[in-house]
Amino acid sequence: MINKLETTESNNFENVLIALADPTRRELLDLLALRGQATATTLATSVPVSRQAVVKHLTILKDSKLVINDRVGREVRYKVCPQQLSATAEWMVNLAADWDRKLEWIKSTAEEDE
């Protein structure tokens, strides 16, 4: 289990992918996206884990910059922060395009040799 994720820009894509690897965290993100914002207590009523586990999952999501929180009185409300998810998706699209170019080069090189 990851206790603390580093948040430097060079490794944040890795942190996002690690955070998204867990199905409970993906479910929490979906719930937050649907509701706009929610407390850990509210979220815990919709997932099959304890409130304490929800808080730990939300901490990982926060450390990877996928959610932000805001204190309102005694409540801590969480909401999705879509910028990091969009940046990670863009990185993945660019990575896939780079691999497509490399594979096309390998294919054309192999065909030339025939």
N, C-alpha and C positions, 0 to 999 in steps of 0.2 A: 504494500500500500504506500502511496506517495503521501508524505506528511506535509511537505512544503514545496511548492513549485517555484522555481526561479522565474522572474518576470522580465528578464532582459530581452530586448527585441530580437536578438539573434536566435534565441531558442524558444520563443513564444509559440511558433507554429507547432513545435513538438509538444508543448504543454497543452495546446488546444486539442491536438489529436489524442493525447493521453486522457484528457478530461472527457472527451467525447467517446472514448472507448467503453465507458461504463454505461450500461443500459439505464440504470437509475438516474444518472446525471442527464442523459438524453431526455428521459421522461420529465425530469424537473425543468429542463429548458423548454420543452414543449408546453408544460403547464404554465410556466411564466409567460411565454409568448402568447398563450391563449388568454390569460387573465390580466396581462399588463404588469401587474406586480402582486406580490404575496409575501406573507411571513413564512418562516420555517414551520410554524405550528399549522398553518393552513395547508401548506404543501404536504406535510406529514399525513394528513387525513386522506390524501389521494395516492399515496405510494405505499408499498408493502414493507417499509422500514420505519424505524423509530424516528422521533423528532431529532434526537442527537445525531443519528446517522445522516439525516437530511442536512443538518447544520454542517457536518463534515463534508458532505458532497457539495454544498453551496460554497464552502470555503475554497475547495479545489476549483470550482467554476469561477469564483471571484479572482483567485490567484492567476488563472489563465485568461482573465479579462473578458470572460463570456457573460458574466453578470456583474452588476453593481448593486450596492445596498445603500439604503438611506434610513437613518433613524428618525422616527416620528414618535416623540414621547418615549414610551418604554418599548415600542415595537421596532423591529428591524425589518424593513421591507426590501425585497429583492426584485430586480427586474433585469430583463435581457439587455445586454449591450451588444448590438448587432455588428458594430464596426470590426471587432476582432474576428468574428465568424466570416464576415465578408472578405477580410484581408486573407484569411486562411484559405477560403474557397478560391480566391484569385491566385494565390500562390500555387494551389493544386492544379488549376487550369494551366498556368504557365509551365509547371513541371511536366504535365502531360503533353503539352505542345512541344516541349524540348525533347522528350522521349520519342514523340512521333517523328520529329526531324531526324533524330539519330537513327531510328529504325529505317526510315526512308533512305538515308545515306547508305546504311549497311545493305539494304535490298538492292539499290542501284549499283553499288560496288560489286556485289555478288553477281548480278546480271551481266555486268561488263566483263567479268572474268570468264563467263560461260562462252 
